[in-house]
Amino acid sequence: MNKPQATIRLTTAQAIIRYLANQFIEIEGKEWRLCGGGFGIFGHGNVTCLGEALWNHRQDLPLYRGQNEQGMGFAAAAYGKAWLRQRFMFCTASAGPGTANLLTASALAHANRLPMLMLCGDTFITRLPDPVLQQLEHFNDPTLGVNDAFRAVTRYWDRITHPAQVIQTMPSAIATMLDPADCGPAFLGLPQDVQGWAYDYPVAFFAPKTHRIRRQAADAGDLAAAAALLKKAKRPMIIAGGGVQYSGAVEQLTAFAEAHRIPVAETIAGRANLLTTHPLNIGPIGVTGSNSANAMAEEADVIVAIGTRLQDFTTGSWTAFAGDARFISLNVGRHDAGKHQSLPVIGDAKLTIVALDEAIEGYAAPSAWTRLAQERRAAWDAYVEGNVAHGNRPNSYAQAIGVVNALCDKRDRVVAAAGGLPAEVTANWRTLDIGTVDVEFGFSCMGYEISGGWGARIAQSEREPDSDTIVFAGDGSYLLMNSDIYSSVLSQKKLIVLVLDNGGFAVINKLQNNTGNESFNNLIADCPTIAEPFAVDFEAHARAMGANAETVANPSELGEAFRRAKASDKTTVIVMKVDAYEGWTAEGHTWWEVGTPHVTESDRVRKSHEDWEATRAKQRKGV
């Protein structure tokens, strides 16, 4: 006679949190809790039921109180990135606007293929009290609500309408977040009544489970085809993306490049795959790239793209390569592997690099090609050295980057995001150690910097507590989202934040001017609706949130302030004005497709449009 299954009666919310608390993962021989905790702002829709469940697991799943839900999402995404997608954090928000604030952060995690779990309040499934506070009513579809907007920006989406669904939903959501090909954010809509409904769950459902991330081997036929093509290459190069680090394949990439003398360029997400000093590292590629990598790309006949989604900043909107160049794409994701008529090799980067290495045994790129790459990289290094140097010229982003680069420790983590700083960091930062650069340019999202720095610091404190997290932010990004300076102070997760003030959105003003347009609505001084421009006192503002803060006049003073920040155990904000027009990195850029007016009354705009379109002939046609 079969024994009845042992059960335990729990609410929906209690079951979700108990399940999360019992999931583990083994990383480098050590077992960690899979979910590192969460970020939460309570309100109606998550405080009474989910809050009660979280209280009972507050030691297992520490809850960090955010100041803004979007910032919480950015922090969770940065945490997942710092842990190389092997661990994640959850975010919980109230029904309505609290949850809606997570949309941008979810899109960022989706674009960057990063895991985070969203546990968000939803309207009552019974509809008895409808319409409730902050509920959007769709008169012809009562099932539609704010939470449905997350379908477009998540890899996994569900609405829990009965407690039993948790048994199927939680393993599915976690499987998605840990899947190398489908990795991204998971969203669970939790109706306010269902959160508190009880169910007799199987006790076995909550047994501790240790996960592993699957490694998919490539198809033998695809490998053979790739090997045959690569062995014919006279001018090969590698483009190494973020997937190299997520796979833990840096060692294999390095050995492969060295064995076959193939130059390696890095994408934005792939920065810090190789040290700057490695003789085969030819620099960053693309719109925010280097003369060295882009010159080699123009001449390469076979490009091996590893772990990259080949976005337009990497490919120069597909103008960076010779028209007859062939692509081999090693990628765990089918969608990315097949882009632009590449020869796809679908599989885990670590396994696939080793297999391809064996398949082309004895092949090496011509020594003249490798030597040319090294000569071009040496020339680029000389340019960067001059670009970051400071003296009798206006303050610039590059100078600030150079100062910090010279003084930071090799395991310090650098965080930057949209605006002018991603390009400047990508081009000018000289990598001191593997996996130490986080430039968020997948979704190009301003505001990520400080919140993402906070999330990265939480991750660092778990593995490398003696390292610092260094955040580069412009004044525009700072004003968009800065409240997690306060979060870092409250949680004692020290940040070093450099606020480089150029008086507005200067990089977009640069693009505006470069396309023939007049400066308008980007720099504070050029906003016609502003009666009297004035400068923000960023130092006083940061001090008001509990941080140490100081303002410096030049890069030399910045260096002294940075040393003080390194010596402190408290979040420090350092402010320096930089020029909005001079000091930009002028070299290393490929063409980038932007929409320009085909009809205009401005001669400058017309001329710029004609010049821009004249280079379109180089653009590869593909899918």
TAFEN-V38659 format. One record per helix or strand. SS is the DSSP state (2 for helix, 1 for strand). FROM is the first residue (numbers start at 0). LEN is the number of residues. If there is no record, write none. Layout:
BEGIN
SS|FROM|LEN ; SS|FROM|LEN
END
This chain:
BEGIN
1|6|5 ; 2|11|10 ; 1|22|5 ; 1|29|4 ; 1|34|6 ; 2|49|6 ; 1|62|3 ; 2|68|14 ; 1|87|6 ; 2|96|4 ; 2|102|9 ; 1|116|6 ; 2|145|8 ; 1|155|5 ; 2|162|16 ; 1|185|6 ; 2|193|3 ; 1|197|5 ; 2|202|4 ; 1|208|3 ; 2|219|12 ; 1|235|5 ; 2|241|5 ; 2|249|11 ; 1|262|4 ; 1|280|4 ; 2|290|9 ; 1|301|5 ; 2|311|4 ; 1|325|6 ; 2|333|4 ; 2|338|3 ; 1|342|4 ; 2|348|11 ; 2|366|22 ; 2|396|11 ; 1|412|4 ; 2|420|8 ; 1|436|3 ; 2|447|16 ; 1|468|6 ; 2|474|6 ; 2|483|8 ; 1|495|6 ; 1|503|1 ; 2|505|9 ; 1|522|1 ; 2|523|3 ; 2|537|7 ; 1|547|5 ; 2|554|13 ; 1|571|6 ; 2|602|16
END
